C-alpha cells in the first residue's frame, strides 16, 4: 500500500504527457502486495465501448486497471476523499450521483460524450455485492449507448483461491467488501488471506436499442459466466 501511494503520488505530480504507466505500475504493485494474481480471457474489438462488470470489492479497480485501459464511472462522493479523490479524477473517471434520478439523463449524456474519447467501465449493480449473488443491473447509465455506435461489453470478474478452489461462503465473507466495513479494516483482513487468483473474462459485445434489454442481456451473460467459472 505504501508503494502504491508513492507511485500514485508521483503520477499526480508529473505531467499528463507521461501517459498511464504510473497507474499501471501502481496497480500492479498493489495487487502483488495483496497476493492477487490476474489473468485475462478474451480480446477487445474496438474503442469507444462501455464495459459493464460485476462488483464485489475495491480490488476490482486495480484488477481492471491492469487489464483494461479505460476510465471508471465512480460515485460522486469519492471525489471528496483525500488523495483518492484526486487520483480518480486524474485517471479520467466520470463522477455520478446514482441516487439523484432527476439527473440520470444528464449523467447518461456525459457518459456518452466521454465514450467518444475512451473506453469506460461501469459497475451497473451500483454497489458491491457479496460475490455469491449478482445484484440487479441499473439501466439508467447504460442508456448512454442505446441507439448509438457504442456497445456494451460484459466483463466477468471470477475470483477463486490461487490453488483453483472456489472461495466458498467463508472465503466470500472475508473477501467481499460490503456493508459498513471501512476500507483500511478490509484491506488488513485481505492482507492476511491466502493468495487469490482472478480471471477477467471479456464477453462478446451486446447491442440493442433498449437500455433495459442491454442491462438484462449483460446481467444474464455475466451470471452464466460466473456459474461456469466457479469450478475451473
N, C-alpha and C positions, 0 to 999 in steps of 0.2 A: 504494500500500500504506500510505503514511503517512496519507493522507486516510481510508482505511478504518479504520485503527487509532484515529484521533482520534474519528471518528463512533461507532465501536463502544464506545470508552471512555466517551463521553458517555452512550450508551444504558445502560451499566451503572450510571451514577451517578443518572440521572433516574428518577423513579417509573415503575412499570409502567403507570400510568394514561395515560401519554402515547401508548400504542399501539405500533404496529410501523413507524412512519415512519422511525425511525432505522436499523434494519437494512436497509430497502428502499433508502434513500439510500446507505448504506454499501456495499451490494452493487452498486448502480448505478455508484458511483464506482470500485469495484474493477474491474468489467468494462470501464468506459470506459478506465481506465488501461492495461489489457492489450490494448485494441483488439478486444474481443469484443462483437459486436452480436447481440442476441437477438430472435427472432421467435416468435410462437405461432400454432399452428393447432389449432382445436377449442375446445370450451367444456365447462364443468363442469355437472353435473346436480344435485347435492345435496351437503350437508355430511355429514361422518362417513365419507368414503370413504378407502380405503387406496390410495395411489398407488404403483405399482412402476415403477422406471425402470432403464435401463441405466446403467452407471457406468464412466467412463473417466478422470476427472481430478477434482482438488479444485475445478476450475472449475464442476463440475456443481452444487455447493452454491449459489454466488451466482446461477447461471443459473436454477435452480429457485426461488431466494429472491425473484427479481424477477417471476416469472410465476405462482407458486402460493403462496397464504397458508397454509402448512402447516408442521408440525414435521417433524423427521427422526428416523429410527432410526439411532443412532450407536454405534460401538464403545465399550465401557466405558473403554478406556484413554485415550480423548480427554478424558474428564472430568478427568484428572490433568494435562493440558497447561496450561502457564502461559497465562493470558489467554484463549486459545481455549476452554479447558475451561469457564470461567465464561460465555463467550458462548453456547456451545451449550446450557448448562443454562438460561440466561435465555431463550433462544429457544424453549424448550419441547420439547427433544429427549428421546427415550427411549433410555437407555443400556443396551446389552445385551452380554453376553459370548457371542459366537457359538460359541466353542469349547467351552462348557460345555453339552453336550447334556442333562445331567441337569436343568438349569433351563429348558429350552426351553418347557415348558408354563407355567411361572410367568411367563416373559417374554411369551409369547403372551397370557396373561390381562392382563398390564399394558398391552400394546398395545391390547387390546380395550377396556379401560377408558378409555384415553386417546382412543380414536376417538369416544367419546361426547361429547368436549369439542371436538375439532378434527380436521381432516384431517391425515394423516401420510404422509410419503414414505419408502419403503423401497427400498433397493438390494439386491434378492434375490440378486445374484451373490455378495455377501458381501465383495467386494474390487473394485478397479479392474481392468478388462480392457485389452487393447491397442488397442481400437477397431475392430479388423478381424474379431474373432470374439466373439460373445456367449457368455459363460460360462453353465453350467447354473444354474438358479434353485433356491435352497434354499427348501423349503416350510414349514419349522417355524413361522416367524412369520406366514406367510400364513394359517396355520390360525386366526389370530385372527378372521378374517372368515367362515370356513366355518360354515354353519348360523346365520349372523347376519344382521342387517339391512344391514350394510355390504357394499360390493362392492369389487372390485379395479378400478382404472382404470389401464391401461397407459400409461406416458409414454415416448416415444421422444425421446432427445436426438440429433439429427442434426447433426453438426459438418461444416463444409467451409470452404474459404477464402472470404474475403469476396467474391471475384470469381466465385463459384459453382463453382469447380473442386473436385473431390474432394481430400481431404487426401493420399491415396496412402500407400504404405508409409513413405516417408521422413517425410512430414508426421505420421503417427501415431506414429512412433518419437520425434519431438520432442514431440508434444502429450500423448500418453497418460502418465499418472502411475502407473507400475508399477515393480515390483522394489524395489531399495533406495535409489532416488533420494530425497534429502531434499527437503522442501517448498521451502526457500529456493533450492536449486540449480535445481529445476524451474521455479520462478517466474521466476528470472533468465533462464533459457533461453526461456521463453514470452514474456517481455517483448521479446525481440529478434526474435520471429517476425512474419511479415506479419499483417495483420488477419484475424480469423476470424468467421464467422457460424454461429450455432447456432439451429436451429429446434426448439422444444419442441412436439411433436406429441401431442395428447391423444386417446387412443383411446376406443372405446366401452366402457362398464362390462362387467365379466365376473362372472358369478355361478355358483357351484357349491357343493355340499355337501362336496366332496372337495378338501382343500388341495393335493394333488399335481396334480389336474386344473386347479385355479386357476393353479398355478405353470406348468404346461405350456402352458396357453392363453395366459397373459401372455407367456411366452417366445416362443411362435410369432408372436404379434401384433407384438411389438417387433422380432423378427428380420425379418419380412416388411416392416415399415415402414422399417427401416434399409436393406434391399435396394432398395426402391422409391425411396428418397430420396437414393441415392448420386449419381445424376445428375439434378439438379433440372430 
